[in-house]
Each structure stands twice: as C-alpha cells, then as structure tokens.
C-alpha cells in the first residue's frame, strides 16, 4: 500500500500520451510541468536531506541551459553529451557557492539568490558568447534515436518522465544510504553529528552539487526543447520560486510530493489562475500555498502519510540518528 501512490502516478504518466497525444497544447503543458517537477525534486533534495533552503536554483538551471546549448552549437558536441555537460557545468558552478555553506537559514538562501543574479548578469554581458539580451537560438534540438523523435511533444514527454523517475530513484538511494542517515542526524542536530565525527560541511557540499547537477540537467533539457535562450528567461526567478511552491505544496519531505505538486501547481497556474487573473496570477498561487500550509503543513502527501501517534521526541530521534551516523 505504501507504493500505491507511486504506481498510480506512473500509470497516469503512461496513460497521458495515449489520451492527449494528439493535443499539442496539453502535451506542451505536461512537458513544462515535468521540467518544473525535476527542479522541484532537486530543490526538495537539498532542503530535505541537506537542510538548506535555496532561493537561487535559477542559477543552476540557467548555467545548465547555456552550457549545453553553447557546447552543442559551437563545439559540435552531440546533444545527449552536451546535456550531461550542462548538468556537470551547473554542478561545477555550485562550487563557487561553497563559501555560502558557512551560512545557515535565511542567510544561505539570500546568498544563493545573489549568486543567481550574478550569473544572470554575466550571461547578459557576455554578448559575444551568449548573445546577451538578444537571445541565442542557433543550437540543435533533441535528436532522433532508435526511430524516436525526442524533439516531438510525445518524445520530449517520455524522455522527461524517464529522467524525473531516474532522479527520484537517485534521491531514494541517497535517502536510504548511510549518507542519508547522517544527513537526517545533521538536520536534527548538527552539533551532535560533529561530535561523533560526521563532516557536516562535506555532506552539505555533496548535496548542493547533486541538487545543482539535477537542476542543470533539466535546464539543459528545457533549452533543447524550446530551442531558444535569453538571460531573463534562463535565469528567471520563476525557476527558483515555482519549484519551491510545488515542493511545499506536494510535501517537500517526501519524494513523490514535489513531482506531483509541480505538475498540479503548473497546470493550475496555466489553465485556471491565468484565466481568473491574467495579470498577477501568481497571487492565486500564493493564496493556494498559504491555504495548504494552514490545512496540511506537511503538504499534499502529508495528508496521506501523517505522523505516528507514537512518534519519538525530537531529541530522542536526534540521538538515535547521530548514533547511526557514527
């Protein structure tokens, strides 16, 4: 029964191309929703396991997009390899953010936001490389492999479903590993984990790199799907804010919550909110998120999971997690 939501989501994902395959508008919405889902999953991984709230994932998204587009267009790198290089480039750019790990809470979130603005300015000013504010579009779309045209709506959708599923499995593997145990202990009490010899800073750094890699992967995918880039879009604050709303709405402490939340929030925003309020429709998302937090602080999936009545006190869980990490 615990796996029922996962099987239900997978069944819906498989059924969508058969039901809406001829409707390019719906398939386009689903493709965009899955892009947001991938970034939301990366954000939740950093927030849940790493214990760090980020307001600057747009930096990783934009760097991944530009790196992949430039390598495929100017270096002639095959698109699949350029997408992986874009993800690696996003992870590499996160290295310059490592000094921010000395900060915590809102200070870390604002520091990452500042980095996102810096990368946006660099992309805007480097006109000879990125095209600046005029945009950059002369790069390849997703290729056709084994007779499957991944540049089509259905092809892009299927590829994104596979990537989101793969990233969710990576998240699950990290969560169930010894690293995940140490991270949970660190979230409960960082001082306790340091006492037993856990390098909290190193663990945070690895989570930041992994989250940046996943975000850059979906940024690169998005670039080759829409086949156009400009700094205001690639580094838009929407790539930071929408994943946060989606992850919190779905339940950022779960793996499926950010994915389901992203698709639902994006579809609601595009189909319902924009119709009700064409200008400033994000206000409706804010009201929806506030209502969800009041009704279900653990998100949509928290309504089904809930907490055990016999849950152990926080300090007891912290002590056990620290012992396990040791």
N, C-alpha and C positions, 0 to 999 in steps of 0.2 A: 504493500500500500504506500510505503514511503516513496517508491519510484513512480507512482501513478502520475503525478504532475509532469514528470519528465517525459513519460511515454505519451501523455496527452498532448504536450507541446510538440513533440516530434511528429505525431500523427497529423496535427494541424498544419505543421510546416510542409509535410509531404503532400497534403491534400490541396494546398493553396494553388500550386501551378496547374493542377487538373481542373480546378473550379474557375480560377481567374486568369488562366494562361493567355487568353485572347484579349484581356483588358490591360492595355499597356499602362493606363493610369494607376490602377490598383497595384500592378506588379512594380511600378516605379516607386510607389509609396512603401511597399514592403521592402524593396531594396534599400531605400533610405532609412527605414526603420531598423533594419538589420545593421547598418553602419553605426547608427546610434547605439544599438544593443552591444556591439563589440566594444565601443568606447566605454559604455556604462559598466560592462563587465570588468574592463581594465581598471576603471576608477574604483569599483567596489573591492577589487582585489587589494588595491593599495590602501583603501580606507578600512576594510575589514581585517585583513591579515597584517598589513603594515601599520595600521593605526594612524594613518596620515591622511588628512583631508586636503585635497588639491583643488584649486580654482584655476589651474593653468594647463589642463590636458590639451587645450588647443595648440600649445607649443609642440607637443609630440605629434599631434595629428597633422599640423602644417608641415613640420620637418619631414615626416614620412612621405607626405604627398609630393613635396617638391623634390626630395631626394630621388624617389622612384621616377618621377616624370623627367627630370633632367638626365638621369643615367640612361633611361631608355631612349631619349631623344638625341642627346649629344654624345653619348659614349656607345650607343648601339647595343646596349645590354638587353637581352631578351626580357620581356615583360615579367614573367614569373620570378626571374632572378632580381630584377630591379625592384619588385615589390618587397622581396625579402631584404634587399639592401636598404630600402626605405625604412623598414621596421628596425633594422640594425642602426641606421642613421639616427632614428628617434631615440633609441636606447643610448647611443653614443652622446647625443646632445644632453641627455639626462645626467651625464657625468659632470657637466659643468654646474649642475644644480646640487651636487652632493654637499657643498658647504651649507645649504639650507637645512640639511638634516640636523644641524645643531639647534635648530629652532623647533618649536612644537606648537600645536594648536593653531590659532588664527594667524600667528606669525609665519609659520611654514606655508599656510595656504596663500597668504598675501605675497610671500617671496616667490612662490611658483607662478603666481599671477604676473608678477613683474617680469619674470623670465619670458613668459608667453608674449608680453608686449615687446620685449627686446628682440625676439626672433621675428616678430611681425615687422618691426621697423627695418631689420636687416634685409628681409625679403623685399620690402618696398624700395629700399635704397639701392639694392644690387640689381639695377635695371639691365645691365649687360648680361647677367646670368639668368635672372628670373623673369625679366620683362617688366618688373616693377608693377605699378598700379595699372598698367595697360593690359596685364594678364599674359598668360603663357598657354598656348594650345597646340603647338606642333609636336605632339608626342603620341605614341601608339595607344590604341585601345586594348582591351583584354583580348588575347588571341583565341584562335580556334584550335582545340586539342582533341584528338581522337574523334573528330567529327562533331564535337560540341562547341558551339559558338558562345563563348563566355561573355562576349560583348552584348549579346541579346539580353532582354529583361529576364527571361527564364534562366538563361545560363548564369547571369550575374547573381540571381537569387539563389540558385542551387549552390554556387560556389561560396556565397556568404553564409548560407545555412551550415555548410560543412566547416567553414572557418570559425564561426561562433561556437559550434559544437566542440571543435578541437580545443579552442581556448578555454571553454568551460571544463573540459577534461583535465587540462593543464592546471587550472585553478583547483579542481578537486584533488589532483595528485599532490599539489603543494600543501593544501589544507590538511591532508591525511598523513603527510610525511612528518619526520622529526622536526623539520624546519617549521612546519605549520604548528606543531606543539609548542615550540619555542616562541613563535610569534604570538600565539594566544597567551602564553605566560607573560610575554613582554607587554601585551595590551592591558593585562590585568595589573601588573606591577613591574615597571621597567627596572626599578632599583633591585627588586628581588632577583630578576634574571641576571643582572650584572653580578650580584653576589655569588651566584652559583656558576659563574664563568661564561655566560652567554654574551656574545658580542652583539649587542643590540644595534649598534650603528651599522655594522656589516649587514645584518639581516634587513634593516630598513633600506640600505643601498640596493640590495638584490631585489627587493620588492618594487622599488622605484624603477629600476632597469627593466624588470619584467613587465610592469604596467606600461612603461613608455614603449617597449617593443610591441606589445599588443595594440596599443593606440596607433602607433606608426604604421602597423600592418593594415589597419582599416583606413587610415588616412591615405595610404598608397593605393589601396583598392578603390577608394572613392574617386581619386584623381583619374584613374584609368577608366572608370565607369562614366564620369561626366565629361572627361576629355577637355577640361579647361581649369585653369588655376589663376587666382589672383589673391594677393595677401589678405585683403579684407574678408575673403571667403575662407581660404585655407586656415587662417588663424582667427577666425570669427569666435567671439565669446560663446556662441551657441554650442560649439564643440566642447566647451567646459561646463556650461550651465545645463543643457538638456540631459547629458548623461547623469549629472548629479540628481536632477529631478526624477529621472527614470529609475535610478538605483534606489533612491529613498522611497519612492512610490511603490516599487515592487518588493523592496526588502533587501537592503544592501548587505545584510549579514548572511544572506543565502546566495546560492549560485544561480538559480533559475530566476530569482526575483528581478535582478537588473535587466535580464533579457526580456522577460515578459513585460516588465514595466516600461522599457524603452519602446517596444512595438506599440503597446497600448497608448502611451503618452504621445508618441509621434503621430499615430493615426488620429487620436482625439484632437491634437493641435491642428493638423492639416484639414481634417474633414469637418469637425464640429466647431472648434474655437474660432477658426478663421471665418466661418460663416456667421457666427454670432457677433464677432467683433473683429472686422477686417484689420483695423489699426489698433495695435496694442493688445493683440490676442493673448500675449504671454501672461497678462494679468489673470486670465482664467486659469492658466496652468498653476500660477501661484496660489490661487484660491483652492484649487483642487488638491495641491500638495499640502496646504495648511490643514484642510479637512481630513486628509488621510493621516497626517501626523497626529491629529487630535483623536481620531477614531481608532487608528491602528498604528502606534508608534513604530512597530517592527515591520511596517509595510504590508503590501497585499498578501505576500506569502506568510507573513507573521500571523494573519488571521487563521490560517490553516494549521500552522505549526504550534504556536503558543508556547508558553513556558510551563514546565512541570511544576506542580504544586509542591513537590519535594525538592525543588532546586536548592543547591547548596549556597550558603552565604558567599558573597563576593570574595572575602578574604580567604575562605577555605578553598575556593576554586583557584585563586591565585597561587596559594601554597602548593596545591597538587600539581598545577601546570608547571610551576617552576621546578619542582622535583622531577617531573617527567622530562623537562627540557635538559636538566642536568644529566 
